[in-house]
Every structure is written in structure tokens, then in C-alpha cells.
């Protein structure tokens, strides 16, 4: 006979419900994740809304630090919980959660690094500032992947397509680079149609260089730093995690849409309607390259192939943009 005091074998684990530490594999980490995230977000919002002076800077810095701690703890807790449950192809933290943690950390580093530099007269709209910002983001991406994904054993670097850099890697870079021109053609045609239909034209995310040095900095940011950081995060980590948990096709779709969406989060306009129109056009125009990057990565199982496509795509656009600006000036 079955002991009525024993729970059924298929009963949900205590702690499977939200907002409870009961039955959690890492209750302390889970608690810190929730409490610090809520407190940090509240403090950060108060800092953004506070009037001028030192208070907004202090509140924003403290809020971003607490929020970052909470989100990293929440990601770690989720990874431990999934590993303890087992039975899944991917047992690491959600790419969405890790991305939000990267946003919080980026805000913190920007306040601590770029803020003081701006106070000393550093032009935050210059190519040098853009390169610095892109580098900070790339380092945060790699650091979070190492801490929250590779460290707990959810994925290793090889599973994310990162192999020894040598002749094979160079071949993969070239293989991806060959696809850049057709992807640019498709993107350009789609952009022309979307702009004609909506009248909304997104601006370039890179500042217009006023010199050869500025162009060189833009190319370094667009062709080296951004492709490495973003491909490791969005293809190596996110697309691999989703492809394992829901299959390659759905993983590719989710990864592509996620990548395109992330790149329109900071788009603004003079009115809500204008900003929404520009965001829709920018999102749709990025989908061809987003899907191409995911397809190349999954097809070749090499991060170098998608980096090659991403770097060449960005570099050609930067050079074409520079030619257009020069032509308009003359």
C-alpha cells in the first residue's frame, strides 16, 4: 500500500512555484537574486528621475551595482536549479536573464568610466567613445559567459563553436565573409522598401568620422570588437542554448529575433510615433543579417564563420556610409 504521508512520485518539487525558497537548490542565491534585483531596479529608477546634482549619479551608481549583483545571483541560481533538476539538453541560465545582467553592468561601468571622462571634456559622441563603449560591452559579454555558463559547466567554449585559432579558423572567417555581399544586397533592398513605405530612416549607430583616424576607430569597433563580443553572446551562447533546448530551427528563429530586437532598444525620436516607426524599420532591416548569422553559425558549427560574416558586413557598411557622406559633402 502507498503511504498517504508520502508525496506522489510525480508531484512538483516544493519551490517550483515563484517567490519561495522552499526546495530550492541554492536558496540563499535565489533570495539574494530577487531582493537585490528589486532593490537595485528601484534605486536605479529613482536615480534616473531625481533632479540634477550629485544625488542622481550616486543613486544610479548604487542602483546599477545592486541590480547587477541581483541579476548575476539570479542567473547563477537558475543555472544551479536547472542542473539539479537534470534531464534537459541545456542546463544553464536563460540568455534573456544574462542579457539583462549585461545591460545593468554596462550602465554601471559607463557611469564609473565614461561619466568622469565626460566631465573632463571627453567627447562621448566621438568614434573613440564608441569604441570604448563597444569594448566595455564585449568584455561584459565574455565575462558573464565565463562566469555563468562555462564556469558551472552548462556549455564549454568548444560547444559554442570556439576552437583553436589557426588555418581552419581563418578558412571559416573567409567562408562567412563571402556571404556578406549578398546579405548586404538583401538588407539594402529591404531597407529601401521599408523607408519608402514608412518614411522612417534609422541613423547609423556609429558616429560620422571627421578624419582618417576616426574612420579607423569606427572600423575597429565595427569589424573586430563588436563582432567578437556579439557573436560569442548571441550565437555562441544564446543560439546554442536555445538550439539545444528547443531544436535548431526554433533556436535559430529565437536567436535572430532576439539579436535584431536588442539593436533597436536604444532608438529614440522626437515623438513616440517617430521612435516607433524608426524602431520597426531598424528591426525589420536587421532580420536578414540576423538570420544569416544564425544559419552560418549552426551550419558551420564555428564561431569564426559568423564572426567573418558579421565583421565583413559591418565593415562594408561603414565604408559605404563614409563614401556617401563624402559624396554629399562635395
C-alpha positions in Angstrom: 0.0 0.0 0.0 1.1 3.6 -0.6 1.9 5.6 2.5 -0.5 8.6 2.4 2.1 10.7 4.2 4.5 10.3 1.2 4.0 12.8 -1.7 3.3 11.3 -5.1 6.3 10.4 -7.2 5.3 12.9 -9.9 4.4 15.7 -7.5 6.1 19.0 -8.4 9.1 19.9 -6.3 8.5 22.3 -3.5 9.9 25.5 -4.7 8.8 25.0 -8.3 6.5 27.9 -7.7 7.6 31.5 -7.8 8.7 33.7 -4.8 9.7 30.9 -2.4 13.0 29.5 -1.3 11.4 26.2 -0.2 13.0 23.3 -2.0 15.5 25.5 -3.9 18.9 24.0 -4.8 20.5 27.3 -3.8 18.0 29.2 -1.6 20.5 31.9 -0.5 21.5 32.7 -4.0 17.8 32.8 -5.1 16.9 35.1 -2.3 19.8 37.5 -3.0 18.9 37.5 -6.7 15.3 38.5 -6.1 15.8 41.0 -3.3 18.9 42.7 -4.8 17.2 42.9 -8.3 14.1 44.6 -6.8 16.1 47.0 -4.6 18.6 47.8 -7.4 16.0 48.5 -10.0 14.0 50.7 -7.7 17.2 52.7 -6.7 18.2 53.0 -10.3 14.9 54.3 -11.4 14.9 56.9 -8.6 18.4 58.0 -9.7 17.2 58.5 -13.3 14.2 60.5 -12.1 16.0 62.6 -9.5 16.7 66.3 -10.2 20.2 67.4 -11.1 23.2 67.3 -8.9 25.3 64.6 -7.3 22.3 62.6 -6.0 21.2 61.2 -9.3 24.8 60.0 -10.1 25.2 58.4 -6.7 21.7 56.7 -6.7 22.2 55.5 -10.3 25.6 54.0 -9.4 24.4 52.3 -6.3 21.3 51.1 -8.0 23.2 49.7 -11.0 25.6 47.9 -8.7 22.9 46.3 -6.6 20.9 45.4 -9.7 23.9 43.8 -11.3 24.6 41.7 -8.2 21.0 40.6 -8.1 20.8 39.6 -11.7 24.1 37.7 -11.6 22.9 35.9 -8.5 19.6 35.1 -10.1 21.3 33.7 -13.2 23.6 31.6 -11.0 20.6 30.4 -9.0 18.7 29.5 -12.2 21.7 27.5 -13.5 22.1 25.5 -10.3 18.4 24.8 -10.2 18.3 23.5 -13.8 21.4 21.4 -13.2 19.9 19.8 -10.1 16.6 19.0 -12.0 18.6 17.5 -14.9 17.0 15.9 -17.9 17.4 18.9 -20.2 19.8 19.4 -23.1 20.8 22.8 -21.7 21.1 23.4 -18.0 22.4 26.9 -17.8 20.9 30.4 -17.2 18.4 31.9 -19.6 20.1 34.1 -22.3 17.4 36.7 -21.6 18.4 36.9 -18.0 22.1 37.0 -18.7 21.5 39.8 -21.3 19.6 41.9 -18.7 22.5 41.4 -16.3 24.9 42.6 -19.1 22.7 45.7 -19.5 22.9 46.5 -15.8 26.7 46.0 -15.7 27.1 48.2 -18.8 25.2 51.0 -17.2 27.4 50.7 -14.1 30.7 50.7 -16.0 29.5 53.6 -18.2 28.7 55.6 -15.1 32.0 54.8 -13.4 34.3 55.1 -16.5 32.7 57.3 -19.2 30.9 59.6 -16.8 34.1 61.0 -15.3 35.8 61.2 -18.7 32.9 63.3 -20.0 33.3 65.6 -17.0 36.9 66.1 -18.0 35.9 67.1 -21.6 35.9 63.7 -23.4 33.5 63.8 -26.4 31.1 60.9 -25.7 29.8 61.1 -29.3 33.2 60.6 -30.9 34.5 57.4 -32.6 36.9 56.9 -29.6 33.9 56.9 -27.2 32.0 54.5 -29.4 35.0 52.1 -29.5 35.3 52.3 -25.7 31.6 51.6 -25.2 31.6 48.7 -27.6 34.8 47.3 -25.9 33.1 47.5 -22.4 30.0 45.7 -23.7 32.1 42.9 -25.4 34.2 42.4 -22.2 31.0 42.1 -20.1 29.5 39.6 -22.5 32.6 37.4 -22.4 32.9 37.8 -18.6 29.3 36.8 -18.0 29.6 33.8 -20.3 32.7 32.6 -18.5 31.2 33.2 -15.0 27.6 31.9 -15.6 27.8 29.5 -18.5 31.3 28.0 -18.8 32.1 28.1 -15.1 29.1 26.0 -13.9 29.5 23.6 -16.9 26.4 24.5 -18.8 28.4 24.9 -22.0 32.1 24.8 -22.8 33.8 27.0 -25.3 34.0 24.2 -27.9 30.3 23.7 -27.7 29.9 27.4 -28.5 32.0 27.0 -31.7 35.2 28.4 -30.2 38.1 26.3 -31.4 41.9 26.8 -31.7 42.7 29.8 -33.9 44.7 28.6 -36.9 44.3 27.8 -40.6 40.9 26.2 -40.1 39.6 29.2 -38.2 40.9 31.5 -41.0 39.1 29.4 -43.5 35.8 29.7 -41.5 36.3 33.5 -41.3 36.7 33.7 -45.1 33.7 31.4 -45.6 31.5 33.7 -43.6 32.9 36.8 -45.2 31.9 35.6 -48.7 28.2 35.8 -47.7 28.4 39.5 -46.6 27.8 41.0 -50.1 24.5 39.1 -50.8 23.3 39.8 -47.3 24.0 43.5 -47.7 22.1 43.5 -51.0 19.1 41.9 -49.4 19.3 44.2 -46.4 19.6 47.3 -48.6 16.7 46.4 -50.8 14.5 45.7 -47.8 15.6 49.0 -46.1 14.7 51.0 -49.2 11.2 49.4 -49.3 10.6 49.9 -45.6 11.8 53.6 -45.6 9.6 54.3 -48.7 6.6 52.8 -47.0 7.0 54.3 -43.6 9.1 57.4 -44.2 11.3 56.5 -41.1 15.0 56.3 -41.7 17.2 54.9 -38.9 20.5 56.6 -38.3 23.8 54.8 -38.3 24.8 53.5 -34.8 28.3 54.8 -35.4 29.3 58.5 -35.3 30.4 60.1 -38.6 34.2 60.2 -38.6 35.7 63.5 -39.2 39.2 62.1 -40.0 41.0 59.0 -41.2 41.7 58.3 -37.5 38.0 58.4 -36.7 37.3 56.1 -39.6 39.9 53.7 -38.4 38.4 53.7 -34.9 34.9 53.0 -36.4 36.3 50.1 -38.4 38.0 48.6 -35.3 34.7 48.8 -33.4 32.6 47.5 -36.2 34.9 44.8 -37.7 36.7 43.5 -34.7 35.4 44.3 -31.2 31.6 44.2 -31.8 31.6 41.0 -34.0 33.7 39.1 -31.5 31.6 40.1 -28.4 28.2 39.8 -30.1 28.9 36.5 -31.9 30.1 34.9 -28.7 27.0 36.1 -26.9 24.2 35.8 -29.4 25.4 32.9 -31.5 27.9 31.0 -29.4 25.9 31.3 -26.1 22.3 32.2 -26.8 21.7 30.4 -30.1 23.5 27.3 -28.9 21.5 27.2 -25.7 18.1 27.6 -27.5 19.1 25.2 -30.2 19.8 22.5 -27.6 16.6 23.2 -25.6 14.1 23.6 -28.4 15.8 22.4 -31.6 18.0 24.1 -34.2 15.1 25.7 -36.2 13.4 27.3 -33.3 16.7 28.2 -31.7 17.7 30.0 -34.9 14.5 31.9 -35.1 14.6 33.0 -31.4 18.2 34.0 -31.6 17.7 36.0 -34.8 14.7 37.9 -33.5 16.4 38.5 -30.1 19.5 39.9 -31.8 17.5 42.2 -34.1 15.4 43.4 -31.1 18.4 44.2 -28.9 19.8 46.5 -31.6 16.7 48.8 -31.5 16.3 49.1 -27.7 18.1 52.5 -27.6 16.4 54.0 -30.7 14.6 57.3 -30.0 12.8 60.1 -31.8 11.2 63.5 -31.2 7.8 61.8 -30.7 6.7 58.3 -29.7 5.3 57.7 -33.2 8.6 58.7 -34.9 10.6 56.5 -32.5 8.3 53.5 -33.0 8.5 53.9 -36.8 12.2 54.0 -36.8 12.5 51.1 -34.4 10.2 48.9 -36.6 12.2 49.7 -39.7 15.5 49.1 -38.0 14.3 45.8 -36.5 13.0 44.5 -39.8 16.1 45.6 -41.7 18.3 43.7 -39.3 16.4 40.4 -39.7 18.2 39.3 -42.9 21.7 39.5 -41.3 20.4 38.2 -38.0 19.1 35.0 -39.7 22.2 34.7 -41.9 24.5 34.9 -38.8 22.5 32.2 -37.0 22.3 30.0 -40.1 26.1 30.3 -40.7 26.9 29.5 -37.1 24.7 26.4 -36.9 25.7 25.2 -40.4 29.4 25.5 -39.8 29.4 25.0 -36.0 32.1 27.6 -35.8 32.0 31.0 -34.2 34.7 32.1 -36.7 32.3 31.7 -39.6 29.7 34.0 -38.1 32.4 36.5 -37.0 33.6 36.6 -40.6 30.2 37.4 -41.9 29.5 39.9 -39.1 32.8 41.7 -39.5 32.6 42.0 -43.3 29.0 43.1 -43.2 29.8 45.8 -40.7 33.0 46.9 -42.4 31.4 47.2 -45.8 28.5 49.3 -44.4 30.9 51.6 -42.6 33.0 52.2 -45.8 29.8 52.7 -47.9 28.5 55.1 -45.4 31.7 57.1 -45.4 31.7 57.2 -49.2 28.1 58.5 -49.2 28.9 61.2 -46.6 32.0 62.3 -48.7 29.8 62.4 -51.8 27.2 64.6 -50.2 29.8 67.0 -48.8 31.1 67.6 -52.4 
